[in-house]
Amino acid sequence: MTFRPTTLRWSLVLLATISAGCQPERPTIVAPTSSPSVASDACGSFVFTDITAEAGLTAIYDNGEDAGSRSIVESIGGGLGVLDFDRDGRWDLITPSGGTITLNGPLTGLPTQLWRQDAQGGFHEVSSQAAVLSPATLTHGIACGDYDNDGFTDILITGFDGLQLLQNLGDGSFRDCTAETGLDADTLWSTSAAWLDIDADGDLDLYVAHYVDWAWNNHPECFAGLPGVRDVCSPNEFNGLPDSLFINDGSGRFRDESRRWGLKQSGKGLGVVAAQLDGDDAVDLYVANDTVENALYINASPPLHDQGLIRGVAVDARGVPNGSMGLAVFDFNNDTHFDLWVTNYEDETCGLYEGDGEGGYLWATDRTGVNALGTLFVAFGTVAGDFDLDGDEDLSVVNGHVILNPRKSERRQLPLFLCNTARPQTTLSPRFVRQTFPEGSYFATPHRGRGLVAFDLDRDGDLDLASTHVKEAATLLRNDSPPQGRGFTVQLIGRTVNRDAIGTRVTLETDRARYVRQVTGGGSYLSQSPAVVHLAIPTGEQFRRLQVRWPDGTEQQLEEIPDAPFIQVLQPGP
């Protein structure tokens, strides 16, 4: 987030389908708290109904700003994570609560909240019952992953001066294993994190992004907004901190191998995504940095080398580093090559980088209409997904300023929903069109947005949304958009690869087109959507096959799939 003193930036084994007997029902009370978010134009209609109150979700992130410290810590905010911690077939949520700030004193963490979804679609805060211990320090981000390959999703929480790792015991409870795993060695200010198997040994390793060297003895007086009025300082006032790569030794401990793997010794990391990005099977890393060049670590063997600049994703079209925050990996133009999407700061546009399938990228922001959004947004959490089930992936972004007295725009900003006009049956160049929504609905109401995730909350086949904000309740949006196809979620389960199957590519082939998706680690901003892929068979198209390529190069082909909104695929193996 660039703010300056003068300018404000997946032979087959099919495990299971969700049967009618265990499929979660919609909430029994479905009246929205406000009018539904409905948009209609050449893209069709998008309808998102705010069910936060009915679902019982009351999570609020507190950034500690009430202390009046004007510290840069206040600007980061908090995200959220989606997981099925008790494996009952329903998605649950985990939300960090931030913390309190004492001037010239400690930053104290507020209790993390675990939200269990019931059979009626309601959410209940079960942190105490699940033994989710309060963090020692102010928290920011969530990264969910099965680091011990036991079939139960564990939780990593990032924050100021430390990490917290909560091991899922499989009985509905967790235990803090930060110290015994060696992750207590990380005492830097952490923001986003991503689980991945960088050394391809079958278990999950961990990449942690670190921000800047702020402390009470390095707390300058800044005037980033109104003249003469003290405000939050720009990241330009601080040195960046090095990120960390922790290698899982398979016995329950992590080793910091950042130097061996060649990570840069400075950066201002805010976002990170782990995905296959250069056409081979190895999982790579893309890091969103604030005011300095973004990093692209192509995974061949240690050491890694940052190839962001040479591959075209380190800077924008002007050759300038941006204030980058949120990340998504998707195939916006249905050419079966993965592209990169980056959210940026005010006075900058968001970055869309088109992939050539071999690791190179071209700036596509202007020719896809993204630049029409203007440069007033401070963009954070973001997700890509086929929300209307028409075969192409749309985008959503939450926005909100980081300083108290911005001069060009407001602290609270409208979230964005961008419809993708790509169609596999046409040769027209894809464009992203901002949708408008009725007054009073979520997308027509300004927020101080930070985290964003996409998942099929009610398992009806389409993608729903959840977002977090600063000093404001989180929001749960049910997707009620008219479907233009049949959607379904695929959960890949690794046997010789990591159980979460991060880096697995899934190709849906119909009689007219091929649609490619990938299981990624990290992404968005401080947030973690489920480690699954979501696909749609557009109306008028017929299913032919589902092809799965695992990160170890093994392949599977499904000639039939059940007519169900959720399926699981198990990797063949011993």
Order of alpha helices (4+ residues) and beta strands (2+ residues): beta-beta-beta-alpha-alpha-beta-beta-beta-beta-beta-beta-beta-beta-beta-beta-beta-beta-beta-beta-beta-beta-beta-beta-beta-beta-beta-beta-beta-beta-beta-beta-beta-beta-beta-beta-beta-beta-beta-beta-beta-beta-beta
